């Protein structure tokens, strides 16, 4: 299968251009899932350190595999610390996704941690991100500042009213609507359709007013239509866990006596 996707390093450019991008979450500590889905055509994968048993070493290998498969590796770090951001970016992640961004101050700190110029990102000359020193310090820093995407997850009730201001923080490239945590923070069932829809519309309006891209996780075709109708252009579908369960359940449904 020929690969007509642009280079993975163009992920941020394509995200900012609102190109439709399709991805999935990865939770299994292996590179093989990436090898399997690599030829299919996904634009990005989100390596999930928050909700899966993925340490720094396996994350590094998964980033390597994604880059080799021409899929942009994004790392959802477990929580915001500068060291979590730095380890993901030095390993070659093309984006970081930060959970529970609920204030402008936190968004500003996140943005600074991911940038060299005007930021606080620590420098190491011999990393995968720097192509092991082959591009030189100046070229490496300029390329990283231009190519790394910073994605803030809106997941808390008290983040809703601040979502627009968070989106306007210089260096925040996109908002991701964390609908499960958001509805739970309101004391609602994550499957409560009306509440989920209302919350999603509010975050989408904040992203639109701030002119930043919106990312969502559709749960099916009708939800995909809902998400794209709100303006979501980068869409993460299910996860490796979800794909395995769906395929396994389909066998039982279709063939069990």
N, C-alpha and C positions, 0 to 999 in steps of 0.2 A: 504494500500500500504506500503510495507516494505521500509525502508530507507537504501540504501546501500552506501550513500555518506559518505566520511570521516568526522570527526568532523569539525565544522565550524572554530575552532581555527587553523586548518591546512591550512587555505586559503593562507597565505603568502608562506608556503612551496610549496604548489601546484602551485601557481603563478610562483614562481621562477623555478620550475621544468618544466614549460611550459606544464603542464597538461591542456587539453582543459577544460575551465571553461565557463559556460553559466550563464548569469545574465540578469537583467533588471533594469531600472530606476524606482524609486517610487516617485511620486509627490503628491499623495492624502494624506491628513493628517489623516491617520487612520492605525490601525494595521490589519484591516480585509483583505486587499489585501495580506498581508504576510501570514495570516492564510489560505487563499484560495490557494495560489500558493505553500505553504510550502510542501505539499505532492507530488507535480508534479516532482520535481527533480532539481530545479535551485540551482546553487552553491553559488551565491552571489546576493545581491540586492544593488543598489546604491541609497541611500536616498538623494534626491536632494534638498539641502538647497539653491542652487544658483538660480534655475529657478522655484521654487515652494514655496508656503506659509507654510513652515515647520519651526516652532520655536524650541527652545531648548527642551521644555517640550514634544512636540509630537515626536521629533527625539529620545528622550530617550525611549519613549514607543515603537517606531518602532524598535529600536535596540534590546530592550528586546524581542519583538515578533520574530524577525529574529533569534536570538540566540535560542529561544525556539523551533523554527521550523528547527533548524540545517541548517540555511542559513547564510553565512558570511555577516554581515552588513558592508557596506562601506558607508562613508558619503562624499558626495561632498559638501564641505564647501562653503559658499557664496563668500569668498575671503580669502586670507591668512592673518590670525592674529594668534598669539600664543593662544589666548583665544578660538578661534573657533576650533583649533586643539585639545586643552586640553579638552574642553567640550565633543567633539565627542568621544575621546579616553577614558575618565573617564566613560562615559556612556556604554562603552563596544564595540565600533566599532572595527572591525578587520582590517580596512583600512581607510585611508583618501585619498580623491581625491581632488587635488588643481587646480582650474582653472587658466589659463593665467600665466603659468610659462614660462618666457621669458628670464631669465638670470641665470647664474651659481650662482650668489650671492643670488638670491631669492631661488633657489633650495637648497642651503646650509642651509639657515635659516629655510626652511620648514623641512628638514631632522633633524636638531638639535631640533626643537620644538617637534618632535614625539618620541624622544629617551631620555631615562634616562642617560645611560652611554655615556659620551662624548657629551651629548646634554643639552637641557634647559627645558625639560618637567617638569612641576610642579608636586609635589608628594602629593597625598591624600590617606590615608590608607584605608578608608572605601568607596569604590566605587564598581560598578558592575565589572569594569575591574579587581579589586583586589579580586573578589569573596567575597566582603564585609569583607576583612581583614583576611579571613580564610587561605590564603597561606603565610602570612607574607610578610614584606616589601621586603626582598631580593628576595624571590621567585617571587613576583609580578613584580618587576622591570625587572628581568631577562626574565620572560615569555613575558612581553609586548615588550621588545626590540627584542625578537626573533620572535614574532607572528604578530606584527602590520605591515601592508603593506603601503608604501607611494607611491602614484601614482601622477605623474606630467602630467598635461594636456598641450599639445602643441597646441596652438590655435591662435597664432599671427604671422603675416608675419615675424617680426623681431626675432621670436623664432626659425625659421627654421634652420638658420645657427648655432645656439647655441644648437640645440637639442642633438647632440652627447655629447657635454660637460656637458649638464644638466643630461643626462643619466648616465654619469660617476661619478656624485657626490655620494660620499659614503652616503648611506641611502636612495637614490632614487631607488625604487624597480621596477618601470615600467613606461613606457610612454603610455599615452592615446592620440590618434589622434583626436583632436576636429575639425572634417572636416567642420562643418557648419561655425564656427567662423573663421577658417583659410581661407576658400574661400572668406568669406565676407571681411576679412582684406585685401585681394588682390583686392577688388572691383568687385568680381565675384559673380554670382548667386550661392548659395550653391548647386544647382542642376546641375551646369556646370560640366559634367562628366570628360572631359579631364583634367581640372585644378584640380579637386578633386583627380583624380588618380595620377597625377604628385606629388602633395603635399603629398599624402599618401605614395608614394614610397620613397620620401626623408626622411620623418620621420621614416619610417620602416627601411631604410638603417642605419640611425643614431642609432636606437635601436639595430639593429643587430650588428653593429660595436662595440657598447659598451657592448654587451652581456647582455642586459636587456630585459625582456618580453615586448611585445607590446599588447595593448588593443585597440579594435575598436568597433564601433557600426554599424553592418551590417544592410542594409535596405531591404534585401531580399536574396533569394538563390544565385543569381549570385554575389551579393555584398559580401555575406558570402564566396564564393569561392575566390573572389578577396582578401578579408581580410586575410583568412587563407593562401593564396598563398604568401602574404607578410610576413607571420610569426606570425600573430596575434593568440594568444592562449587563451586569455580571451576576451570573446565577450558579449557585452551588447545589448540585443535585445529590441528595442522599450521602452515602459514605460507602467505603468498602464493606463495613459491617452490614449496612442496609442492602447492598447489592447481593451479598451472599445469602442473607436471610430471605430476601424476595425470591431468588432463584430456587433456594431449597424448599421454600413453602409452595412454590408453583408445582414442583414435582409431586409433593404429597397431594395437593389439590387435584392435579390432573390424573394421577396414576394410582393413588391408594384405593384399595378395595372397600 
